[in-house]
Amino acid sequence: MRNPIPATLRAAVLAAAFGAACAAGLAAVALPGLAQSAASRVAIDNFTFQPARLTVTAGTTVTWTNKDDIPHAVAAVDKLFKSKALDTDDSYSFTFTTPGTYQYFCSIHPHMTGTIVVEAATGSDAAR
């Protein structure tokens, strides 16, 4: 049976669909993932959390990485999360699912403090 759509039109439609799918895949997967990974990291360096205040959307996993030469630990004031002692280049991650403001500190050096602000997911973020 012969296909009633001309071959050139079929090829053009397939190429457009393939291009759109690739672009959508990059936009939906690669770009938010890259942006989120940079925006959801906290460095521990020189006895500080950098940034000291981080705002994320609900459902985001925040990762703390110790860049100092001595151990540090991350602990929530409200005891929601607590890491083990993190040696140099060790990391700890926690996923924030509920909007709110979360204060944390280094349980080894309590003068080190930080804040995570979790906002409600809206629009396309809510689908994640």
N, C-alpha and C positions, 0 to 999 in steps of 0.2 A: 504494500500500500504506500502510495506516495504522500509525503508530508505537504499540506497545502501552503505552508509558510515558506517563502523563498529562502534559500540557504544564506544569503547575505543578511537578511533581516534576522534570521535565527542567530547568526554569529554576532551581530550587533547587540541583540537583546542579551545574549549570554555574557558578552564582554561587559556590558553595562551592569548586569546583575552581579557578576564576579567582582567588578571594581567597587560597587556599592557595598557588597558584603565585606570585602577587605577593609575598606575605609571604616565601616561601622565596627568591625572587629578591633581595629586599632583604636578608634575613639572610645569604645566601651571597655576595652580590656587593658591595653597598654598604657594609655595616657593617664586614666585615673589611678592605676596601680603605681605608676611612677610618681605622680603628684602626691598620692597618699603616703607612700613610703618615706618621702622627704619630709612631709608635714607631720608624720607620726613618730618621729624619732627624737629622743632626748639623749644628749651626750652628758656624761658625768666627767668633768674635767676641772682641775685646779680647785677642788672642793666646792664646785657649784654644779647645778643642773642647768643645762643650756638647750633650749630656752627654759627660763624659770617658770614661765606660764605658757601653756600650750592649749589651743582650742581645737577640738575635733568634733566630728559628728558621731552620734550613737552607732555602735557597731564597729568602731575603729579600734584596731590593735595598736597600742603604743609600745615602743621598744626603747628601753634604756640601755645604753652601752657605756661601760666604764672605760674611759680613756686615761684615767689617772694611774699613777704608779703604785697606789695602795688600794686595798679593798674598800668597797662601799656596798651598801644595801639599800634597797628601795622599799619603803613601808608606808601604807596609807594611814593617815591619822585615825580614820574610822575603822581600821583593821580589815578593810575590804581585800587588800592584797599585800603580800610581803615576799620579797626575794630572799634568796640565800645570799651570802657574801659573794660579791662579784669581783673577781680578780681582773687585772688589766685585760681589756678586750672581751670580757664576758658580757653577755646580754641577758636581760629579763624582759618578758613581754606580758602584757595584760590587755584583755579586750574589754572596753567600756561599752556597756549595753544600755545604761540608764542615764538620761540627761541629768546634769547636776555639776557641782563644783567639788573637786576632789583634791584635798590637801595631802601632800606626802612629804617625807623626809628621809634622810639617810639614818638608819637605825644604829649605825656605828658612830656617825658624826651628826648628832641631832640638830646642830646649827644649820645644816644644809637642808633647805626646804624648796618645794616646788608646788605648782598647781596645775591640774588638768581640768579644763572646762569642757564638758560634754554637752553639745547642743543636739536637739531632736533632729533626726534625719527627715529631710523634706524632699519633695519632687523625686528626681531620679536617684538620690541617695537613699530614699526610703525603700527602694526595690532591692537593695543589696542585701 
